[in-house]
Amino acid sequence: MRRTCRPNRPNPRTFFALVAPRAQFAVAARAWDRRELRPRRGRGGHGQGHGGHGRGTGVARRARAGGAGQWTVPDRARVTGIGSATVTAATPVTRADSPAAPDPDDPRSEYDKLLAGDWYRYRLSAELGAITAAGHEASRRIAELYREDPESGLALLRETLGGFGEGADFRPPFYVEYGAHLSVGERSFINTGFMVIGGGRVTIGADVLVGPEARFYTSNHPTEPELRRQGWERALPITVEDNVWFGGSVVVCPGVTIGANSVIGAGSVVTRDIPAGVFAAGSPARVIREL
């Protein structure tokens, strides 16, 4: 049975730059950009992220019916890069769910909001500041101990993380802000320079190979300037299923799931879900072929 997968679509901007004079290139490139930014049928508009196909996109904006000074707010974010997002749906402003107008009677701490997957403000929480400071210090100590005695460094890593499976290994430096939110499966290997930013849950399965200088970013912010200025953010999980191999310098963005037995090419930026059993590469990463 013939197996096929969607090929990686080249960017004509590269072709324009090679064959066209500068003035013609500028005109052609702008035309291509306008084409890329037009909504696509069945895709819910242009934007990088996982899921949400067929749903409308948009950014947080002032509510037409809600009156001046009120905002529609992100209901579910699609990832565009480190700590950034577009929005697949907007909900009417209410005191219960709007980052611009939080419920003053909400008894939860900012950390509890983070854990629930709700919008929160890091800058208002001394607790979150203390957690990330402790994560920074633990990461530094792990690297120091490992150089002196690898077994001691590995022991401290196990104490710091939410889980580190039997036979798993790593190489420092290793940086994680919320150690308890990261779990690594059995026999997985984390190479040097691994970094996890933000409080989203990161679950790495068994037999996963992570190349050097990998970056997992879980923090998400509104694209709406006023909401971002107020300090709102949201932590989205990252899930890596079993037997995935990451090449060096891969970036994984908030909310992404990578299916079992897949390979991510070096230097890729993964902005959306990757299915199981494929080779994906590029920025943003796209499926190149099935394995």
N, C-alpha and C positions, 0 to 999 in steps of 0.2 A: 504494500500500500504506500503510495507516494505521500511523503510528509512535507508540508510546506509551512512557512511562517512569514509574517510580514517583513519585507526587506527594510533596511535602514534607508530613509529618504534623504538624498543629498541636499545640500543647501546651495541653490544657484548663485548666491552672493559670491561664493568662491570662484565660480566660473566667470561671473561678470568682472571680477577683479583681475583675472588673467587675460581676458581678451578685449576689454573695452577701455578706451581712454578714460581719464579720471572723471570728466564731466558726464560722459555717458554712463559710467559706472554708478555715479551718484544717483542719476535719474532712475536707472534700472533697479538699483538696490532699494530705493524708496518705494518703487512700485511693488517689489517683492515683499517688503515689510508690510505694506498696506494689505496685500493679499493674505499674508500670514495672520494678520490681526483680525480679519473678518471672521465672524462666527461660522463654524462648520456644521453642516446638517448632521444631527444625531450625536454631536459631540458636546453640546451644551456650551459652545463658545470656546475661545482660545485660552489656554492656560496649562501650565504643567502641574501635574499632581496625580494622585491615584484615585481610582473610582470616580463617581459622579458623572459617568457618561450619560448623556441625554438630559441632564439637568441644567438649568440656566445658571450662568455665572454672573458675578458682579462684585463690586467692592462695597464696603460699608459706606453709606452715604446718608445725607440728611433725609429724614422721612417726609414725604410730601404731605401726608395726612396728619402727621404727628405734631406739627407746629415747629416754630423756630427753636433751635437749640437742642432738638432731639435727633437721635440717630437710629438708623437700622444697624444691626450688628451681626457679626458672623455667627452663623448657626453651625456650619461645618466648613473647615478650611481645606483648600487645596494648596499643595506646597509648590513654591516657585524657587526656593533656595534656602540657604541658611537663615533661619529665623524670619522667614517671610511667607506671605500667603496671599492668594486671592480667595474669594468667597464663593461657594457654590450655591448658597441660599441665604436669604436675609429674612429675619423675623421682625415683626413689629416691636417697637420699643415698649418694654415693660420694666418695672422696677426689679423684677425677679431675674431677668435674663440679659439685661443690657449692661455691657461694661461701662457705658457712659453714665449710667444711673443705677449703681448697685443698691441692693436692698439694705437699708441701714440696720435692719433687724436680723440680718444673716449672721448667725453665731459662729460660722465656720472661720477658721484661720485661712490665710492665703495658702498655706501648705495643704490644708484639707481640700480647698478648691482645686489646687494643682492635681492632687491625687484623684479627684473626681473627674478630671478632664475638662473642668470649667475654666473660664477666663479668670485670671488673677493678676495681681500686681506685685511683682517681686520687690520693688523698691519700698513697699509699705511693710515688709515683713522682716523683722530682725531674725526670726526663726530660719527663714530661707537663707539669709545671709550667713548665719552660723553654720548651716548645713553645707553650703558650698565652700566656705572657708575650711571646714573640716575635711571636705573632699580634696581640696587642693593640698592641704598638709599631708593627708594620708598618701596621696599620689607621690609627693616628694619623698616621703619616708620609704615607700615601697621601692622606689628607684635606688635610694641610698643603700638600703638593706640588701637589695639584690646584688649590687656590686660587691658588697662585703661577703655575703653568704646567700646564694640563690634560694636555699631552702627557707631561710628566714623571710626573705622578700615574698616568696610564694605564700608562706603562712599568713603574713599580714594582708596580702591580697585577698585570701580566702575570708579573712575576718571582715574586710571592708565591703566586699561585694554581696549582693543578694544570693548568689550561688556561683560556684566554680566547680564544675564536674570532675569526677575522677579521671586522671590522665590528661586533663587540660593543662596548657602551659602558656607562657607569655614571655615577652622580652621588653624591658623598660627602654625609654620612659613610657609611662602609662598614665593617662589623665582622665579622671571621671569626677564630675561635680556631685552627683548623687549616687554614691557607691551602692547603696541598698537597692537601687532601681535597675541595676545591671546584673543579669545572670548569663553564665556561659556554660554550655553543655559539655558532656564528656568528650575527651580526646580532641577538643578544639584547640587551635593555636592562634594566639594574638601576637602579631609581630610588633616591632618597635614603633613608637610614635603614635600609638592608638589613642584617640581622644573621643570622649562622649560629652556633649554639651547639652545642658538643659535637664529638666526633671522627668521627661517622659520615660516610660518603661522600655528598656532595651533587652530583648530576649534573643540570645544567640544559641542555636541548637547544637546538636552533637556533630563532631567531625567537621567543623567549620574551619576554614583557613582564611585568616585575615592578613593581607599583605601590609607592608610597612606604611606608616603615615596615613592610615585610614581615619576618616572623620565621620562620626555619627552625630547629626544635629537633630535634637528633638524639640527645640523651642520654636514657637510660631508667633508672629506678631500681625496685627491688622495692617493692611495696606492703607487704610484711611488715616491721613496724617494726624487728625485730632485725637483719635483713639490711641494711636501709637505714642503720641506725645504724653498722654496720660499714663503710659506705662503698662498698658494691658498686654498680656501674652498668654499663650496656651501651650501646654506640653502634650505632644502627640507621641504615641508609641512607635517603636521600630521593632519588627520581628524578622529574624533570619532563621529559616528552617534548616533542617539537617543537611550536612554535606555540601554546603555552599563554599565556593572559593572566590575571594576578593583579590584582585590584583592590587598593586601598590597605589597609594594616593587616591583611593576611591572615597567619594563623598556620598553619604546616604542622608537624605532629607527627612523631615518629620512625617510620620504617619505611614511610612513605607513598609510593605511586607515583601520579602524575597523568597520565592519558592524553593523547595528542596532540590538539590543536585544541580543548581544553576551555577554559572560562572559569570562574574562581573569583570570586564576588562579594566586594565590599569588606567587610572586617571578619569574614570567615569564619574558622572554626577547622577545619582539615582533619585529621580523626583517622583516616581510613581511605582506602583506594584510591578514586580517582575514574576512571571509564572514559573512553575517548576520545570526543570530539565531544559533550560535554554542558555545560550551564550548571549549576553547583552553588553553593550558598550556605547560610549559616546557621552556627550553633554548637550541635552539630557540623554540618559541611557535609553537605548531602544533594543528590542530583540533583533539580533542578527541572524541567528539560526537555532534550530532545535538540536539537542545533543543526544 
